[in-house]
Amino acid sequence: MLDSQLSNKMRIGGSLEQTLNQGYRLDLKGIIKEGWQQTRRSGFGLLLAIAGVMAIWFLLINLLLQPYLDDTHVNVAKVLGLLITVIMAPMTSALDMLGLQQSVGVRARASQVFDFFRHFVRLGSLSLLGSLLTSLFGPLFDLFGLPPMLALIPSALIGMGLLFTVPLVLERGLTPPQAIVVSLKICLRGLPSIVLFHGVMAVLLFIALIPMGLGLIWLAPLYFNSKGILYRDLCGVAVEVKDVSEGPNHFTA
């Protein structure tokens, strides 16, 4: 799956079927500890990949979106924002896959962010559907006269629920709608653990921003490494390997 030089096929980690049927409770301390070890050992390639993706994202925003960020072009700005999200989908999705790759012992290379454009249609569709789902609640709450700020709660929960959509499309071969449904089911089966994971990451983000944002150098690859470990432990990863030992499993059914 992850490296053309690897030969023997095996599945590493947990079981998607078991996760969906029995639920789980995550060992977040173990997940973050392993993610930190991966970040210290082989985080530089992933960090370069993240920096490259962010640089391209900011460039597109400045070139395409910046001229329309005023009150008279609100709808145009929204459309262009979605367009940029779709264009960037293969590269942002690559970051999830590089974290997953490192969770099974294969070092990430920064150049791999360009490897997923062959999946542009699927990843673009997935990104568009995810954006539409998370932005649905603002207009809906406004329609029923509810405070717009309350819409942030279901939007955030849906965003958390989309955590596994990219590897479900690329590693499991699901369609974007199928991946969204399965990812939401996975997160619902262990919702307290998923919310806690994002809460811990939010706290770490706050801490990382204190020293002029320098902590992001470690937090950004830690986040994607931890996401990869989460997917490996909950869904399992089919890989072609010569010699890779199974990583620790951080959940209990």
N, C-alpha and C positions, 0 to 999 in steps of 0.2 A: 504493500500500500504506500509506504512512505519513502522507500529508497529502492531504486531498481537493482541495486547490487545484492539485496537480501533475497534469500531463496526459499526457506521452509516456512510454510504457512501455519500460523497458530493464533489463538485468541488470548489476549492479555487482559486481566482485570475482572470486572463484574459481569453480571448478566442483565440485559435489558428486560427480559421477560420476568426475571425474579424481582427486579426493581419495581416494575409496573404492577405485579401481582401482590407483592408482600410489603412494599414500602421500604423505608430505610431510615437510619439515623446516622448522620455523618460525624466522623471524628475530625472536626475542623482544625483542631490543634495539629493533628498528624498531617492533614492535607497541606496546611500553610507551612509547616516545618519542612515537608518534602519539597514543596514549591520553592521555598527559600534556598534549600540545598541545591536544587537545579539552577536557580538564578545565580547563585555564587559560582557554581561549577561551569555552567555553559550559557549564561544569560546574555553575553555580549552580542551574539548574532541576532537574537530576538530583539534586544534593545535597538540595534541598528535598523532592524526591520520596522519596528514601531516608529522610530524617528523618521524614517523615510516615508512611511504612510502618512504621518501627521504633516510632514512638509508638503507633500503633494496635495493633501486635503486643504491646507491653508492657501496654497497657490490657487487652487480651483475656486475657493471662496472669494479670494481677492480679485480674480479675473472675471468670474461669472456673476457672483452674488453681490459683491460690495456696491456696485452702482445702483442697485435696486433696494437697498436697505433704508427706505423712507416710507412715510405714511401713504404716499400716492402709488406705491408699487407693491402693496402687501401680497396680493395674489400671485404676482409674477415671482416675488421672492420665495414664496412657498413652493411653487412649481420648480424653480431652479434649485432650491434646497433638496427636493426629492430627487431631481435629476443628478445632482452631485452625489447623493447617497447611493444611487444605483450605479453610477460610474465607478465609485470607489469600492463597491461591494466585493469584487474579487480580491482586492488588496486587504480590506478590513477582515474579510473571512479568512485570508491566509494567516493572519495573526492567531486566530483560534486554532487553526490546523498546525501551526508551528508549536504552539503550546502543547497540543495533543501529541505531536511527534516527539517532543522532548520527554513526555510522560512515559514513553516506551523506550527511552534510551538512545534516540537518534538526535544528534545535535542539529539545531536549526541554523540555516544560513540566510542572511539578509536578502539575497537575490531571489529567494523562494517566494517573496510576496508577489512576483509576476507570474508564478507558475499556474495560477488558478483562473486566468482569463478564458481558458477553454470551457470553463463552467459559467461563463458570464450570464447566460440567459437564466439558468437556475438560481444563481446567487443574486442576480439583479432582481428577479421576481421575489425571492425570499426577503431581501432587504426592503423592497417596496411594500410587501404585505405586512412585515413587521412594523414599519413606520406608520402605515395606515392604522394598524391595530392599536398602537400606543398613543396615537393622536386622536383616536375616535371619541374619547370620553370628554374632552373639552367642549366640543360643539354639542354633545349629547346632554351634558349637565347644563349648558347654557339654554338649550331648548326647553328643559324642564324647570328653569329658573333656580337651579341649585348653584351654590357658590363655586366659581371656577377653580378655586384652590383645592377643593375636595377631589377634583378630577385627577390630581396628581397621585392620589393613593392607588386607584385601580390601574392607572397608566404605569406606575412604578412596578406594581405586582405583575402586570402583563410583561413588562420589560424583563423582569427577573425570570418569568416563565419561558422566555425565548432563549434562555441561556445555552441550550444544547442544539439549537436548530441547525447551525452550520455543519458540525460533524455528522448530524443525522442525515443531512443531504449528501455530504461528500463521502463519509465513511460507511454509512448504511445504505445509501442510494435511494432515500425517500424523496418524494416530490416535496416542494416547498410547503403546500398545505398540510401534507401528512407530517412533515417534520415539526411544524408549528403545533399541531394537535398532540403529537407524542411528547414533545418537549414540555408542553403545558401539563400533561398528565404526569410526567416524571417529577416536575417541580411540585405539583399538588400532593403527590404521595409522600413528600418530605418537606412540606412548605416551611415549617419552623427552621429546619436546618438551612434551607436556601436563603430565607430572609436573614438569618444570623450570619451566613457567609457574606452577603452583601453589606450587612451592617458593619462587620469587622473590616471589610475592604473600605467602606466609607470613612471609618475612624482612621485607618492607616493612610488614606488619602489626605485627610485633614493634617495628620502629623507630617506627611511627606511634603506638604505645601509650606510648612512653617519656615524651613531654611531656604527661602527664595525658590521653592519648588525643586530643589536638588534631590530630594528624596524620591522623586518620580523616576530617577535613573534606576532605582531598585524596585520600586513598587510596580511600575508598568510591566516589566517581564514577570514579576512575581504573580500578578493578576492572571496573565495568560497561561503561565505554567500551572497555576492552581486550577484554572478552568479545565485544562487538559487532564489533570489528575482526577478532577470530579467526574468528567465524562468517562475516563478509563475505569474508574471504580464502580460507576453506576451502570454503564452500558457495555463495557468491554470494547476492546479494539482489535480488529482483525488485521494482523501484520504479517509480512513475509520477512523472516529473520534468520540469521545464522546462529546467533547465540545471544539472546536477550532474556534475562531472568525476570520473572513476574514481580512487579512492584507491590508494595504493601497495599492492602485493601482497607480503606478508611471508612467503611460503613458496615452496619449490622442490620440484618433484615428484621 
